[in-house]
Amino acid sequence: MHQYPRFNLFFLSLFLMFALTGCPGPATEEAEDTEKEAETKEVLLEPFDAPKLADLDAQVEWEEQPVLDSLELLRERQSQEKPLVSVDEALKLKNTNQEINEKILSALGRLPKNDEEVDWGATINRHVGADLKSTNPIMGSSAVEFEVSSLTGFGLFSFDWNFKPFAVSDTVVSWQSSKDKLYDKVVLRDDLTWSDGTPITAHDIVFTFKTIMNPEVPVPAVRSGTDQIRWIEAYDDQTLVFFHKESLPTNVWNLNFPIIPKHIYEKELESDPTLQDSPYHVKFENAPVTGGPYEIEKRERGQEILLKRRESWYMQDGKQVRTKPYFERVRLRIIEDPNTALLALKNGKIDEMALNPELWKTQTEDDDFYKTCTKANGLEWVYFYFGWNCETLFFKDKEVRQAMSYAFNHKEMLDELCYGLYQPCTGIYHETAWMAPKPMSKPYTQNLAKAEKLLDDAGWIDHDGDGIRDKEFDGKVIPFRFSIMTSSQPLSLSICTLLKENLAQIGVICEVKPTEFTVMQEKARNHQFQAMFGGWGTGTDPDTSINLWKTEAARNYVNYSNPEVDKLFEEGRREFDVEKRAKIYGKIHELLYEDQPYTWLYFRNSFYGFNKDLRGYVFSPRGPYGYGPGFSSLWKPAEN
């Protein structure tokens, strides 16, 4: 299975805004982004005359790049790692500390020793918190959609647990990059087919690229990053060359995007560029032609999505040509409520789920849970925050935003609401990341006196003695009364309610507004909020966060603007020296932390519950699934 490294900040945000498990709905359609593109009449793809391949080969100095099997990569790593306990011993353990956690992962996270160990007819029942809006991989705009696409879709690239990119040996014969980083040449395997039997060729990739770059097609999430490619040329059915706009160290992360079958979508693209409205597109929405290891067998909206292993993926002319996926079927059960999902895990109706702090500490420690389940955790670079809309009267001043951070009781949130499981967040990069500043920023702690002084200095004073701070703007006195939007998930509400209580102590009124998923997304994109609670996942490269912080960037929801930050992001994406890049992004981290457009709250590690029959889970900074091999390493043992 492949991963789409550029989409982390987008689709994880959709999931994370709703505080861990139980994301309550699918992502909203990106209509606003599409309308903005239409208004500007921007030409997204300029005409380009690609040189002949022979001429290009004569002028370019090609460098070989890795083409790898991620399962073999993990198998090689595990060959150097000795299990700390046996499988039987691990299944008897209760995960009460990190030492035990390591023992569980060392035994239950391993790949099978041989094919005889695997139950090849097994079904894995996975938990998802929302239904998918579209089965078309380029229409993806939520976590569950990209998850399904990673199983049913066809891709050329992935990356490992250390964020090292590679071409996928299941689909690629060779990958070369030009020494000047302006070109990438990829040769596809010739034994790839779509689920309807049509060969997959380089022309499918080119067609998909042009479709993504068509401003009439509403795919802003997938377009982000893909739009940095100048052109893609198919020189024959297997040979592709990617032409980049500039020589940048980040170009490698733009190469991978979901692929759709040309022979299906070219027929009605012009008449229905939405890819979803016409009866023709509805037909393939309900019964999509897939290019990956799985195809959709059944879908009950709001209930489940059932995927079936595709024999034509790994078998050709009676011979096995690719690794056979470990599961015959993958069932994604849609359960919004975390408590209901936990009950399903205990009852064997799902095999895995993410656990929020309360579930981990209070509902998964007894014999009832460990009868059929176990649990494990790992480091994950995912942070949560209060976002302050910097264009509002309340939060346009840095001092006010700093006051908000000093007013909040971080210790109570971490110790009581998060049960001591999460570490304080001190900015956009985790302390273990290569681009984190040295030394690391220090976490905010509650200091009401300092918060009050900052507000006083910014002119927010209780002038009329009603107990609420106020300030005059254009002759009108405005009380410091604002709202913060959040999901209705218990942890989100509890954290925002704590903020409300803390601010009341210093004369600031905060109204907590639980907001439905699609409404929250729409308001965030359109900056129609004063404050919000949300979360972001890490990028494979620090450049991916430019979309959050550059002035007027697409997902700069809080309207933050700092010319120095803009300048540093441009420098960082052009610097090839890793140490110099690290210093640039470390400086960005420090500037953002000084400006406090967010009050950074905590890093959320991965906490998961697993059925005891499940094996092969390995954590990374993107959790157990968002990398290669990720989900592909999971398996169930055959019965003895």
C-alpha positions in Angstrom: 0.0 0.0 0.0 1.2 3.5 -0.7 0.9 6.8 1.2 0.2 10.3 0.1 2.8 12.3 2.1 1.6 15.8 1.1 -1.9 15.4 2.4 -1.2 14.9 6.1 -1.8 18.5 7.1 -5.1 18.6 5.3 -6.8 15.3 6.1 -5.3 14.9 9.5 -6.7 18.3 10.4 -10.2 17.1 9.4 -9.8 14.2 11.7 -7.9 15.9 14.6 -10.2 18.8 14.9 -12.6 16.4 16.4 -10.3 15.2 19.1 -9.1 11.7 18.4 -11.7 9.0 17.9 -15.1 9.5 16.6 -14.7 12.1 13.9 -18.5 12.9 13.4 -18.8 13.2 9.7 -17.2 13.3 6.3 -15.3 16.3 5.1 -17.2 19.1 3.4 -16.9 19.7 -0.3 -14.2 22.3 -1.1 -16.6 24.5 -3.1 -15.2 27.8 -1.7 -11.6 27.0 -2.9 -12.9 26.1 -6.3 -14.9 29.3 -6.5 -11.8 31.4 -5.7 -9.9 29.7 -8.5 -12.8 30.4 -10.9 -12.9 34.0 -9.9 -9.2 34.6 -10.6 -9.5 32.8 -14.0 -6.0 31.5 -13.3 -4.5 29.1 -15.8 -3.2 26.3 -13.6 -1.3 24.4 -16.3 0.6 26.3 -19.0 1.3 24.7 -22.4 4.6 22.8 -22.5 6.6 21.2 -25.3 8.4 18.3 -23.7 11.8 17.5 -25.3 12.4 14.1 -26.9 13.5 11.5 -24.3 16.8 10.9 -26.2 17.6 14.6 -26.1 16.8 14.8 -22.4 18.9 11.7 -21.6 21.8 13.3 -23.5 21.7 16.5 -21.5 20.7 15.3 -18.0 22.9 13.5 -15.5 20.6 10.9 -13.9 21.0 9.6 -10.4 19.5 6.3 -9.3 16.9 6.5 -6.5 15.6 3.7 -4.3 12.9 1.3 -5.4 11.8 -0.7 -2.4 9.3 -3.1 -0.9 8.3 -1.5 2.4 7.4 -4.9 3.9 10.9 -6.2 3.1 12.3 -3.0 4.6 10.5 -3.6 7.8 11.4 -7.3 7.8 15.1 -6.3 7.5 14.7 -3.9 10.4 13.0 -6.5 12.6 15.7 -9.1 11.8 18.0 -6.8 13.9 15.4 -6.5 16.7 15.0 -9.3 19.3 11.5 -9.8 20.8 11.7 -8.9 24.5 9.0 -11.5 25.4 7.2 -14.3 23.6 3.8 -13.8 21.9 2.1 -15.8 24.6 3.8 -13.7 27.3 2.9 -10.5 25.6 -0.8 -11.5 25.3 -0.9 -11.9 29.1 0.6 -8.5 29.9 -1.4 -5.4 31.0 0.0 -2.2 29.5 0.6 -0.1 32.6 4.0 1.5 31.7 6.4 2.1 28.8 8.6 -0.9 29.7 5.6 -3.2 29.3 4.5 -1.3 26.2 7.8 -2.0 24.5 7.5 -5.7 25.4 4.0 -5.9 23.8 5.1 -4.1 20.6 8.3 -6.2 20.3 6.3 -9.4 20.3 3.0 -8.5 18.7 4.3 -6.0 16.2 6.4 -8.5 14.2 5.8 -9.7 10.7 5.0 -13.4 10.2 8.0 -15.7 9.9 6.5 -17.5 7.0 3.3 -17.8 4.9 2.1 -20.8 7.0 1.6 -18.5 10.0 -0.9 -16.3 8.2 -4.7 -16.7 8.0 -5.0 -15.7 4.4 -8.8 -15.8 4.5 -9.0 -13.4 7.4 -11.1 -10.2 7.6 -9.8 -7.2 9.6 -12.6 -5.0 11.0 -11.3 -1.4 11.3 -12.8 1.5 13.1 -13.4 4.8 11.4 -15.3 7.7 12.8 -17.0 8.9 9.6 -18.3 7.8 6.2 -16.4 8.7 3.1 -17.9 11.4 0.8 -16.4 10.1 -2.4 -14.8 6.9 -3.6 -12.9 8.8 -6.3 -9.3 9.0 -5.0 -8.6 12.5 -6.3 -11.8 13.8 -4.7 -10.5 12.9 -1.2 -10.7 15.5 1.5 -11.0 13.6 4.7 -9.0 11.0 6.7 -11.3 8.1 5.9 -11.2 8.9 2.1 -7.5 8.9 2.0 -7.4 5.7 4.1 -9.7 3.9 1.6 -7.7 5.3 -1.3 -4.5 3.9 0.2 -6.0 0.5 0.0 -7.9 0.7 -3.3 -5.6 3.2 -5.1 -2.6 2.9 -7.3 0.5 4.9 -6.5 4.2 5.2 -7.4 5.8 6.4 -4.2 5.8 5.9 -0.4 8.1 6.7 2.6 9.2 4.8 5.6 8.9 5.4 9.4 11.9 7.8 9.1 10.2 9.8 6.3 12.7 8.5 3.7 11.0 8.5 0.3 11.2 5.6 -2.1 9.5 4.3 -5.3 7.2 1.3 -4.6 8.6 -1.9 -6.1 5.0 -3.2 -6.6 4.5 -0.5 -9.3 7.9 0.9 -10.4 10.8 -0.7 -12.2 13.2 2.3 -11.8 13.3 5.8 -10.5 16.0 8.4 -11.4 16.4 12.0 -10.5 18.4 14.5 -12.3 21.5 15.8 -10.4 20.0 19.3 -10.6 16.7 18.1 -9.2 14.7 19.5 -12.1 13.6 16.1 -13.5 12.4 12.7 -12.3 12.2 9.7 -14.6 10.0 6.8 -13.6 9.6 3.5 -15.5 6.4 1.6 -14.5 6.0 -2.1 -14.4 4.2 -3.6 -17.4 2.1 -6.1 -15.3 -0.3 -3.6 -13.8 -4.1 -3.6 -14.5 -7.1 -1.8 -13.3 -9.8 -3.9 -11.6 -11.7 -4.1 -14.9 -8.7 -5.7 -16.6 -7.5 -2.6 -18.5 -3.7 -2.1 -18.3 -2.4 0.7 -16.1 0.0 2.9 -18.1 2.0 6.1 -17.9 -0.9 7.8 -19.8 -3.2 7.3 -16.7 -0.7 9.3 -14.6 -0.5 12.1 -17.2 -4.3 12.2 -17.6 -4.8 12.3 -13.8 -2.2 15.2 -13.5 -4.0 17.2 -16.1 -7.4 16.5 -14.5 -6.1 17.6 -11.1 -4.7 20.8 -12.7 -8.0 21.5 -14.4 -9.5 24.5 -12.5 -13.0 23.2 -13.2 -12.4 20.0 -11.2 -13.0 20.6 -7.4 -9.9 18.9 -6.0 -8.0 21.5 -3.9 -6.6 19.0 -1.4 -5.0 16.8 -4.0 -4.0 19.8 -6.1 -1.9 21.3 -3.2 1.6 20.2 -4.0 0.8 18.7 -7.4 0.5 22.2 -8.7 4.3 22.6 -8.1 4.9 20.2 -11.0 5.5 22.0 -14.3 4.6 19.0 -16.5 4.5 15.2 -16.7 5.2 13.5 -20.1 4.5 9.9 -21.0 7.1 8.8 -23.5 5.5 5.4 -23.9 3.2 3.2 -21.8 5.7 2.7 -19.1 8.1 5.8 -19.1 7.3 9.0 -17.4 9.3 12.2 -16.8 8.3 14.8 -14.2 9.4 18.3 -15.0 9.7 20.6 -12.0 9.3 24.3 -11.9 12.4 24.9 -9.8 15.3 22.9 -8.4 14.0 22.3 -4.8 14.7 19.7 -2.1 10.9 19.4 -1.6 10.2 18.3 -5.2 10.2 14.6 -4.2 7.2 15.1 -2.1 5.1 16.4 -5.0 5.6 13.3 -7.2 2.9 11.1 -5.5 -0.8 11.8 -6.0 -3.8 9.5 -6.4 -4.3 8.1 -9.9 -7.6 7.6 -11.7 -8.2 5.4 -14.9 -8.1 7.5 -18.0 -10.3 5.1 -20.0 -13.1 5.7 -17.4 -13.0 9.4 -16.7 -11.9 10.9 -20.1 -15.3 10.1 -21.5 -17.3 12.6 -19.5 -14.7 14.9 -17.9 -15.6 17.8 -20.2 -19.3 17.5 -19.8 -19.1 17.0 -16.0 -15.9 18.3 -14.5 -17.3 17.8 -11.0 -16.7 14.1 -11.5 -19.7 13.4 -9.4 -22.9 14.9 -10.7 -23.7 13.1 -13.9 -25.4 9.7 -14.0 -22.2 8.4 -15.6 -20.0 9.5 -12.7 -22.5 8.4 -10.1 -22.3 4.9 -11.6 -18.5 4.8 -11.0 -18.8 6.5 -7.7 -20.9 3.5 -6.6 -18.8 0.9 -8.4 -15.3 2.4 -8.8 -12.6 0.9 -11.0 -9.6 0.6 -8.7 -5.9 0.1 -9.3 -4.7 -1.0 -5.9 -4.7 -4.2 -3.8 -8.4 -3.9 -2.9 -11.7 -3.1 -4.5 -14.9 -2.0 -2.9 -17.2 -5.0 -2.5 -20.0 -3.4 -0.6 -20.8 0.0 0.9 -23.6 0.7 3.4 -23.6 4.5 3.8 -23.2 5.5 7.4 -22.6 1.9 8.5 -19.6 0.2 6.8 -17.3 0.0 3.8 -16.2 -3.5 2.8 -13.1 -4.0 0.6 -12.1 -7.3 -1.0 -8.6 -8.4 -2.0 -8.1 -8.1 -5.7 -6.5 -11.2 -7.1 -5.5 -9.5 -10.4 -3.3 -7.1 -8.2 -0.9 -9.8 -7.2 -1.5 -12.6 -9.8 -0.8 -12.4 -13.5 -1.1 -15.4 -15.9 -1.2 -17.8 -13.0 2.0 -16.5 -11.4 2.3 -14.3 -8.2 4.0 -11.1 -9.3 3.4 -9.0 -6.2 3.1 -9.5 -2.4 -0.3 -10.9 -1.6 -2.1 -8.7 1.0 -2.5 -10.4 4.3 -6.3 -9.8 4.6 -8.9 -11.2 2.2 -11.3 -8.4 3.3 -11.0 -5.1 5.0 -14.2 -3.9 6.7 -14.3 -0.3 7.9 -17.0 0.1 10.5 -18.3 3.6 10.9 -18.9 4.3 14.6 -18.9 8.0 15.6 -19.1 7.6 19.4 -15.8 6.5 21.1 -17.6 4.6 23.9 -19.7 2.7 21.4 -16.5 1.9 19.4 -14.8 0.6 22.5 -17.7 -1.7 23.2 -17.4 -3.0 19.6 -13.7 -3.6 20.2 -14.4 -5.6 23.4 -17.1 -7.6 21.6 -14.9 -8.4 18.6 -16.9 -6.4 16.1 -13.8 -4.3 15.4 -10.2 -5.3 15.6 -8.5 -1.9 16.3 -9.3 1.7 17.3 -7.6 4.8 18.5 -8.1 5.5 22.2 -8.6 8.9 23.8 -7.0 9.5 27.2 -10.1 8.7 29.2 -10.7 5.4 27.4 -7.0 4.5 27.8 -6.9 5.3 31.6 -10.3 4.4 32.8 -12.0 1.8 30.5 -9.2 -0.4 29.2 -7.4 -1.5 32.4 -9.6 -4.2 33.7 -9.8 -8.0 33.0 -12.9 -7.4 30.9 -10.8 -5.5 28.4 -7.8 -7.8 28.4 -10.0 -10.9 27.9 -10.1 -10.2 24.2 -7.9 -7.1 23.7 -4.6 -5.5 24.4 -3.3 -2.0 23.8 -0.2 -0.2 22.8 1.1 3.3 22.2 3.8 5.1 20.3 5.2 8.5 19.6 3.2 10.6 17.1 3.9 14.1 15.9 0.3 15.5 16.3 -0.4 18.7 18.1 -3.6 20.5 19.3 -4.1 24.2 19.7 -6.4 27.1 20.3 -6.3 29.2 17.1 -6.8 32.9 17.4 -8.1 34.8 14.3 -5.5 37.5 14.0 -7.8 39.8 11.9 -10.4 40.1 14.7 -10.3 43.1 17.0 -9.6 40.7 19.9 -6.6 38.9 18.7 -4.8 41.2 16.2 -2.2 42.1 18.9 0.5 39.6 19.8 0.3 40.6 23.4 -3.3 39.6 23.6 -2.6 36.2 22.1 0.3 35.7 24.6 -2.1 36.7 27.4 -4.5 33.9 26.3 -1.7 31.4 26.6 -0.7 32.6 30.0 -4.3 32.6 31.3 -4.9 29.0 30.4 -4.3 26.3 33.0 -2.1 24.0 31.0 -1.2 21.8 34.0 -4.9 21.0 34.7 -5.5 20.2 31.1 -2.5 17.8 30.9 -2.9 16.2 34.3 -6.6 15.9 34.6 -8.3 16.2 31.3 -5.6 14.3 29.4 -4.8 11.9 32.3 -1.1 12.7 32.2 -0.7 10.9 28.9 0.3 13.8 26.7 3.3 16.1 26.7 3.0 19.9 26.4 3.4 21.3 22.9 5.8 24.2 22.4 5.3 24.9 18.7 4.9 23.4 15.3 7.7 20.8 15.5 8.2 18.0 18.0 11.4 18.1 20.0 12.5 14.8 18.4 12.1 16.2 14.9 15.3 17.1 13.0 14.0 20.6 12.3 13.1 21.5 15.9 15.0 24.4 17.3 17.9 23.9 19.7 17.3 24.6 22.5 13.5 23.8 22.3 11.0 26.4 23.3 9.7 26.3 26.9 6.1 25.4 27.5 3.7 28.1 28.7 2.4 27.7 32.3 -0.5 29.6 33.8 0.4 33.0 35.1 -2.8 35.1 35.6 -0.9 38.2 36.7 1.2 38.2 33.6 -1.9 37.7 31.4 -3.6 40.6 33.1 -0.6 42.9 32.6 -0.4 42.0 28.9 -4.1 42.8 28.5 -3.7 46.1 30.4 -0.8 47.1 28.2 -2.8 46.2 25.1 -5.6 48.6 26.2 -8.0 45.9 27.3 -9.2 47.3 30.7 -12.5 47.2 32.6 -13.3 50.9 32.1 -17.0 50.7 33.3 -16.5 48.4 36.3 -18.9 45.7 35.0 -16.2 43.0 35.4 -15.5 42.6 31.7 -12.5 44.1 30.0 -13.2 46.4 27.1 -11.5 48.7 24.6 -12.5 51.5 22.4 -12.4 51.1 18.6 -13.4 54.0 16.4 -15.4 55.6 19.2 -17.2 52.4 20.1 -16.4 50.5 23.3 -16.1 46.8 22.6 -16.3 44.3 25.5 -13.8 41.4 25.4 -16.4 38.8 24.7 -15.7 36.2 22.0 -16.6 32.7 21.0 -14.4 29.6 20.4 -15.7 26.9 18.0 -15.0 23.3 18.6 -16.4 19.8 18.0 -18.8 18.2 20.4 -16.3 15.6 21.4 -16.0 15.4 25.2 -12.3 16.2 25.4 -12.6 19.1 23.0 -15.5 20.6 25.0 -13.7 20.0 28.3 -10.5 21.8 27.2 -12.5 24.7 25.8 -14.6 24.9 28.9 -11.5 25.1 31.0 -10.3 28.0 28.9 -13.6 29.7 29.5 -13.3 29.3 33.2 -9.7 30.6 33.2 -10.5 33.7 31.2 -13.4 34.6 33.4 -10.9 35.0 36.2 -9.3 37.9 34.3 -12.4 39.6 33.0 -12.6 38.0 29.5 -15.8 36.3 28.4 -15.4 33.2 26.2 -18.4 31.4 24.8 -17.8 27.7 23.9 -19.7 26.9 20.6 -19.9 23.2 19.7 -20.0 23.1 15.9 -21.1 20.4 13.5 -18.2 19.0 11.4 -19.0 20.4 8.0 -20.0 23.8 9.4 -16.7 24.0 11.3 -14.7 23.2 8.2 -16.5 25.8 6.1 -16.1 28.5 8.8 -12.4 27.7 9.2 -11.7 28.0 5.5 -13.7 31.3 5.3 -12.1 32.7 8.5 -15.6 33.1 9.9 -14.7 32.6 13.6 -13.0 34.4 16.4 -11.2 31.4 17.9 -11.2 27.6 17.3 -9.9 24.4 18.8 -8.1 22.1 16.3 -5.2 19.9 15.6 -2.6 19.2 12.9 -0.6 16.1 12.0 3.1 16.3 11.0 4.3 16.6 7.5 6.9 14.4 5.8 8.9 17.6 5.2 8.6 20.9 7.2 7.8 22.7 4.0 4.3 21.2 4.1 3.4 23.6 6.9 3.9 26.6 4.6 0.2 26.2 3.8 -0.6 27.0 7.5 1.6 30.0 8.0 2.4 31.9 4.8 0.4 35.1 4.4 -2.9 34.3 2.8 -2.1 30.6 2.4 -5.0 28.2 1.8 -5.1 26.8 5.3 -3.9 29.8 7.2 -7.2 29.8 8.9 -6.1 32.3 11.6 -5.0 34.9 9.1 -1.5 35.0 10.5 1.0 37.2 8.7 4.7 37.7 9.3 6.9 38.8 6.4 10.0 37.2 8.1 8.2 33.9 8.4 7.2 34.1 4.7 10.8 34.8 3.7 12.1 31.9 5.8 9.7 29.4 4.3 10.9 30.4 0.8 14.5 30.1 1.9 13.8 26.7 3.5 12.3 25.1 0.4 15.4 26.2 -1.6 18.1 25.0 0.8 19.5 21.6 0.1 21.9 21.4 3.1 20.0 19.6 5.9 21.7 21.4 8.7 21.0 24.8 7.2 17.4 23.8 6.5 17.0 22.7 10.1 18.2 26.1 11.4 15.7 27.9 9.0 12.7 25.9 10.2 13.9 26.1 13.8 13.8 29.9 13.4 10.3 29.7 11.9 9.2 27.6 15.0 10.6 30.3 17.3 9.0 33.2 15.5 5.6 31.5 15.6 5.9 30.6 19.2 6.8 34.2 20.0 3.8 35.5 18.0 1.4 32.9 19.4 -1.2 32.8 16.6 -2.0 29.5 18.3 -1.9 28.6 21.9 -0.1 25.3 21.5 -1.5 22.8 23.9 -0.2 19.3 23.7 1.3 16.6 21.5 -0.9 13.6 21.2 0.8 10.3 21.0 -0.8 7.3 19.4 -2.8 5.2 21.8 -4.6 2.1 20.3 -6.6 -0.8 21.4 -6.2 -4.1 19.4 -7.9 -7.4 19.3 -5.5 -10.1 20.6 -5.7 -11.9 17.2 -4.1 -8.9 15.4 -0.4 -8.8 14.8 2.1 -6.5 13.0 1.3 -3.1 14.3 4.4 -0.8 14.2 4.2 2.9 15.2 5.9 5.9 13.5 5.6 9.7 14.0 2.5 9.4 11.8 1.0 6.7 13.9 0.6 3.0 13.0 -0.8 3.6 9.5 0.3 6.8 7.8 3.6 5.5 6.3 5.1 2.5 4.5 4.3 -0.3 5.2 1.8 1.0 7.8 -1.4 -1.0 7.5 0.2 -3.5 5.1 2.2 -5.0 8.0 -1.0 -6.1 9.9 -2.0 -9.7 9.8 -3.9 -12.4 11.7 -2.3 -15.8 12.6 -3.7 -19.0 11.3 -5.4 -21.3 13.8 -3.2 -24.0 15.1 
